[in-house]
Amino acid sequence: MASVFPDGFEALEPFADWAVRGEKARYAKRLASTMDELDAFYNAAFPLLQSSKDYLEQVSMDDISEQDKRLLWLFCALVTVAFPVEAWRQPRVPDSGPSSIDAILEPVV
């Protein structure tokens, strides 16, 4: 079976469902997740942040592979869950009620 992510990132395979394209989809996944799920993802992905950055800086966006796209999206998801894990200890923004902010434009990758 083919890996979801590039070689060297096998530890992230259990979290492949976080490799979601689009900010709205990543935010929805965050809201639908428990803190235990956010913590598990964060604890697996955060230690690989530097190596993934170094790896992705070498990838051409002109011919990016599906594995590389998923790795990029997974680390975009890490950004989405970092504040809830590090500061709020809950998936939702505290005291925000039903308000939301939607990205009008986002990267094509």
Secondary structure, 3 states (H helix, E strand, C coil): CCCCCCCCCHHHHHHHHHCCCCHHHHHHHHHCCCHHHHHHHHHHHHHHHHHHHHHHHCCCHHHCCHHHHHHHHHHHHHHHHHHHHHHHCCCCCCCCCCCCCCCCCCCCC
